Amino acid sequence: MIKIVVTGANGQLGQCFKKVKDDYSDIKFTFCDSKNLDITDKERLRLFFNKNKFDYCINCAAYTNVEQAEKTPDKAYLVNGQGVKNIAEECRKHNLVLVHISTDYVFDGEKGSPYVILDSTNPINEYGKSKLKGEQYIKEILEEYFIIRTSWLYSEFGHNFYKTILNKAKEGENLSVIDTETGCPTDANKLAKYILNIIISDDKDFGIKHFTDGIAMTWFDFASEILKKSAR
Ligand SMILES: NC(=O)c1ccc[n+]([C@@H]2O[C@H](COP(=O)([O-])OP(=O)(O)OC[C@H]3O[C@@H](n4cnc5c(N)ncnc54)[C@H](OP(=O)(O)O)[C@@H]3O)[C@@H](O)[C@H]2O)c1
């Protein structure tokens, strides 16, 4: 049995892990949310990891409000930087493989074609900078880790663009969506399965991975796709 702890488990991606968990009978899951395991609380983490033994930690805990991070960057750095450092240190102490989720916001978006792992990072906002800090701590502290960079997560859980568009359409609201930004929408349920397949296949190709499951499109295209699918 592979023992996994999922942190930040009440967020969008965390809830996707809870949804797919029954498809993975070889894995014993422990789900921790921000209330019972705050990743910025070092002492709490120390006690928790001393008491409970795991093989992997999947860190879904993050400060994800991109606009708010500009106003309160300290909060973003506390969770996405220091919190990730705390988790990485516990993983090192107890020999856990860390699977951490990162973002396309570590890039500046100027490339004009899909980013690959070897591209230089250059975040242009506080959220992206705080997520890059988390990546840097992991690389300094651990050898056995996966940093999975993804983009535009959507699912039936949490707050996301997909749900916002569907709700607005249901309420008959007029929609105004920009077509100046391009990205790859990613089904968070597929991301959860991708991560669990890395784990059950005992992948040792540690380091950074990029995962998206859709084609590149603008927010306008994405909104149009969502409305087309919901009308079927
Ligand atoms: N959503 C996207 O479009 C997107 C795109 C690319 C990458 N990502 C990355 O994917 C990961 C998962 O994103 P998501 O969409 O699932 O985000 P989410 O729905 O905002 O979930 C994040 C979770 O982290 C928890 N959290 C915040 N501070 C914490 C702390 N100090 N200790 C423990 N838990 C804490 C939150 O709990 P509370 O609500 O109680 O604060 C929330 O449940 C994140 O690393 C994010 O950066 C997301």
The ligand as an SDF file (V2000), in Angstrom:
LIG
                    3D

 48 52  0  0  0  0  0  0  0  0999 V2000
   -6.6520   27.1630  -10.2320 N   0  0  0  0  0  0  0  0  0  0  0  0
   -5.8650   27.2970  -11.2750 C   0  0  0  0  0  0  0  0  0  0  0  0
   -6.2840   27.7360  -12.3560 O   0  0  0  0  0  0  0  0  0  0  0  0
   -4.4180   26.8890  -11.1850 C   0  0  0  0  0  0  0  0  0  0  0  0
   -3.6130   26.9860  -12.3260 C   0  0  0  0  0  0  0  0  0  0  0  0
   -2.2710   26.5990  -12.2440 C   0  0  0  0  0  0  0  0  0  0  0  0
   -1.7670   26.1100  -11.0540 C   0  0  0  0  0  0  0  0  0  0  0  0
   -2.5750   26.0440   -9.9490 N   0  0  0  0  0  0  0  0  0  0  0  0
   -1.9970   25.5190   -8.7150 C   0  0  0  0  0  0  0  0  0  0  0  0
   -2.6630   24.3090   -8.4320 O   0  0  0  0  0  0  0  0  0  0  0  0
   -2.7510   24.1180   -7.0240 C   0  0  0  0  0  0  0  0  0  0  0  0
   -4.1820   23.8070   -6.6320 C   0  0  0  0  0  0  0  0  0  0  0  0
   -5.0100   24.8950   -7.0360 O   0  0  0  0  0  0  0  0  0  0  0  0
   -6.5730   24.9300   -6.7150 P   0  0  0  0  0  0  0  0  0  0  0  0
   -7.2500   25.4460   -7.9230 O   0  0  0  0  0  0  0  0  0  0  0  0
   -6.9960   23.6420   -6.1160 O   0  0  0  0  0  0  0  0  0  0  0  0
   -6.5830   26.0820   -5.6030 O   0  0  0  0  0  0  0  0  0  0  0  0
   -7.6730   26.3750   -4.4800 P   0  0  0  0  0  0  0  0  0  0  0  0
   -8.9950   25.8520   -4.8830 O   0  0  0  0  0  0  0  0  0  0  0  0
   -7.5330   27.8230   -4.1320 O   0  0  0  0  0  0  0  0  0  0  0  0
   -7.1570   25.4860   -3.2600 O   0  0  0  0  0  0  0  0  0  0  0  0
   -6.0730   25.8460   -2.4710 C   0  0  0  0  0  0  0  0  0  0  0  0
   -6.2930   25.2480   -1.1050 C   0  0  0  0  0  0  0  0  0  0  0  0
   -5.1410   25.5790   -0.2950 O   0  0  0  0  0  0  0  0  0  0  0  0
   -5.6170   25.8280    1.0000 C   0  0  0  0  0  0  0  0  0  0  0  0
   -4.6710   26.6300    1.7690 N   0  0  0  0  0  0  0  0  0  0  0  0
   -4.4150   27.9560    1.6890 C   0  0  0  0  0  0  0  0  0  0  0  0
   -3.4990   28.3120    2.6080 N   0  0  0  0  0  0  0  0  0  0  0  0
   -3.1710   27.1620    3.2790 C   0  0  0  0  0  0  0  0  0  0  0  0
   -2.3010   26.8810    4.3450 C   0  0  0  0  0  0  0  0  0  0  0  0
   -1.5490   27.8350    4.9240 N   0  0  0  0  0  0  0  0  0  0  0  0
   -2.2120   25.6010    4.7980 N   0  0  0  0  0  0  0  0  0  0  0  0
   -2.9490   24.6120    4.2390 C   0  0  0  0  0  0  0  0  0  0  0  0
   -3.8120   24.8310    3.2330 N   0  0  0  0  0  0  0  0  0  0  0  0
   -3.9160   26.0980    2.7570 C   0  0  0  0  0  0  0  0  0  0  0  0
   -6.9230   26.5750    0.7930 C   0  0  0  0  0  0  0  0  0  0  0  0
   -7.7010   26.4670    1.9660 O   0  0  0  0  0  0  0  0  0  0  0  0
   -8.6190   27.7030    2.4720 P   0  0  0  0  0  0  0  0  0  0  0  0
   -9.6180   27.8970    1.3720 O   0  0  0  0  0  0  0  0  0  0  0  0
   -9.1650   27.2330    3.7490 O   0  0  0  0  0  0  0  0  0  0  0  0
   -7.6790   28.8770    2.5940 O   0  0  0  0  0  0  0  0  0  0  0  0
   -7.5280   25.8040   -0.3770 C   0  0  0  0  0  0  0  0  0  0  0  0
   -8.3400   24.7530    0.0940 O   0  0  0  0  0  0  0  0  0  0  0  0
   -2.1520   25.3770   -6.4010 C   0  0  0  0  0  0  0  0  0  0  0  0
   -0.8130   25.1330   -6.0810 O   0  0  0  0  0  0  0  0  0  0  0  0
   -2.2060   26.3960   -7.5100 C   0  0  0  0  0  0  0  0  0  0  0  0
   -1.1810   27.3610   -7.3820 O   0  0  0  0  0  0  0  0  0  0  0  0
   -3.8810   26.3990   -9.9930 C   0  0  0  0  0  0  0  0  0  0  0  0
  1  2  1  0
  2  3  2  0
  2  4  1  0
  4  5  1  0
  4 48  2  0
  5  6  2  0
  6  7  1  0
  7  8  2  0
  8  9  1  0
  8 48  1  0
  9 10  1  0
  9 46  1  0
 10 11  1  0
 11 12  1  0
 11 44  1  0
 12 13  1  0
 13 14  1  0
 14 15  2  0
 14 16  1  0
 14 17  1  0
 17 18  1  0
 18 19  2  0
 18 20  1  0
 18 21  1  0
 21 22  1  0
 22 23  1  0
 23 24  1  0
 23 42  1  0
 24 25  1  0
 25 26  1  0
 25 36  1  0
 26 27  1  0
 26 35  1  0
 27 28  2  0
 28 29  1  0
 29 30  1  0
 29 35  2  0
 30 31  1  0
 30 32  2  0
 32 33  1  0
 33 34  2  0
 34 35  1  0
 36 37  1  0
 36 42  1  0
 37 38  1  0
 38 39  2  0
 38 40  1  0
 38 41  1  0
 42 43  1  0
 44 45  1  0
 44 46  1  0
 46 47  1  0
M  CHG  2   8   1  16  -1
M  END
$$$$
